[in-house]
Amino acid sequence: MIIPSRVRTIVFLSGIAVIPLIFCAIFLLMQSLKAQYRNAEILAYKQTEHIAQELSALLLARVFALDHIGSSYFESASDKHTRERSIDRFIASRDDVNDIIIVDSKGKELIHRSRDLSGNSTLTDRSENIEFISIQEKGYYFGPLYVSQERTVFLVG
């Protein structure tokens, strides 16, 4: 069977006309994907910004609470037992605090209270710890964040 040249020409021209349509479709698809990617980036940025603001508020609340307990420890009654009881009450009243360690200016622990341990654990010299050195140099220390038993845990000093 012989296909007339007129039919071949029509098929050929139709095929040539379809090529730009395919390129247009690919171009529009790529533009759509770029827009979706850009929107996903913006959403991720906004979510990250929101999380950072919440984390900042959380850290500031911890710092103020710990600053208050640290200053009240030194300003409270000279009776060591009374001061230690105030630390124990603070830990018991806060679900978000597990340990409190108060050190002197040389890094020697004055008190180490923990929710998990009853009474003082062994007091140690922390003058060589990175946390103490950072506090001496910068005035603060924020340890790494990690998740333990579905709770966010970090060290603030």
C-alpha positions in Angstrom: 0.0 0.0 0.0 1.4 3.3 -1.1 0.6 6.4 1.1 0.0 9.4 -1.1 2.5 12.3 -0.7 -0.2 14.6 0.4 -1.0 12.4 3.5 2.7 12.1 4.2 3.1 15.9 4.1 0.1 16.4 6.4 1.5 13.8 8.9 4.9 15.4 8.7 3.6 18.9 9.3 1.4 17.7 12.1 4.4 16.1 13.7 6.4 19.3 13.4 3.5 21.3 14.9 3.3 18.9 17.9 7.0 19.4 18.8 6.6 23.0 20.0 3.5 21.9 22.0 5.6 19.3 23.8 8.3 21.8 24.6 5.6 24.3 25.9 4.1 21.5 28.1 7.6 20.6 29.5 8.4 24.3 30.1 5.1 24.9 31.9 5.6 21.7 34.0 9.1 22.9 35.0 7.7 26.4 35.9 5.0 24.7 38.0 7.6 22.5 39.8 9.8 25.6 40.5 6.9 27.4 42.0 6.0 24.5 44.2 9.6 24.2 45.3 9.7 27.9 46.1 6.5 27.7 48.1 7.8 24.7 50.0 11.0 26.6 50.7 9.0 29.6 52.0 6.9 27.4 54.2 9.9 25.6 55.6 11.6 28.9 56.3 8.4 30.2 58.1 8.1 27.0 60.2 11.8 27.2 61.1 11.5 30.8 62.1 8.5 30.0 64.3 10.3 27.1 65.9 13.4 29.4 66.5 11.1 32.1 68.2 9.5 29.4 70.4 13.0 28.1 71.3 14.3 31.6 72.1 11.3 32.2 74.4 11.9 28.8 76.1 15.6 29.5 76.6 15.0 33.0 78.0 12.5 31.6 80.4 15.0 29.0 81.6 17.8 31.5 81.9 15.6 33.9 84.0 14.4 31.0 86.2 18.0 29.7 86.7 19.3 33.2 87.3 16.7 33.8 89.9 17.4 30.5 91.7 21.1 31.1 91.5 20.9 34.6 93.0 18.4 33.6 95.6 20.7 30.7 96.7 23.4 33.2 97.6 21.0 35.9 99.0 18.9 33.6 101.1 19.4 32.6 104.7 22.9 31.7 105.7 21.7 28.3 106.7 22.9 25.8 104.1 20.0 23.4 104.9 17.4 26.2 104.1 19.2 27.0 100.8 19.3 23.4 99.8 15.6 22.9 100.6 14.8 25.9 98.4 16.7 24.3 95.5 14.8 21.0 96.2 11.4 22.8 96.1 12.4 24.5 92.9 13.2 21.2 91.2 10.1 19.6 92.6 7.9 22.4 91.3 9.3 22.4 87.8 8.7 19.4 85.5 11.2 20.9 83.0 14.2 21.0 85.3 16.1 17.7 86.1 19.4 19.0 87.7 20.7 22.1 89.3 24.4 22.6 89.9 25.7 25.7 91.5 29.4 26.3 91.3 31.6 29.0 92.8 33.8 31.3 90.7 36.6 28.7 90.7 34.4 25.9 89.3 33.9 24.0 92.5 30.4 22.7 93.0 28.6 24.2 96.0 25.4 22.2 95.4 24.4 19.5 93.0 20.7 18.5 93.1 18.9 16.2 90.8 15.4 15.0 90.3 16.7 11.5 89.9 19.0 11.4 92.9 18.0 12.1 96.5 20.2 14.6 98.3 23.6 15.9 97.1 25.5 13.8 94.7 29.3 13.9 95.0 30.5 17.5 94.6 33.2 17.8 91.9 35.5 20.4 90.5 34.2 21.7 87.2 36.9 24.2 86.5 38.2 22.2 83.5 34.7 21.6 81.9 33.9 23.2 78.6 30.6 24.5 80.2 32.4 26.3 83.0 35.1 27.7 80.7 32.4 29.0 78.3 30.5 30.6 81.2 33.7 32.3 82.4 34.5 33.6 78.9 31.0 34.5 77.6 28.8 34.7 80.7 26.5 31.9 79.5 26.5 28.4 78.1 23.8 26.6 76.0 24.5 22.9 75.4 23.4 20.9 72.4 19.8 20.0 72.1 18.7 16.4 71.9 15.6 14.4 72.4 15.4 11.9 75.3 12.3 9.9 76.1 10.3 12.2 73.8 11.5 15.4 75.7 13.8 18.0 74.4 16.9 18.1 76.7 19.6 20.7 76.9 22.1 22.2 79.3 21.8 25.9 80.2 24.5 27.7 82.2 
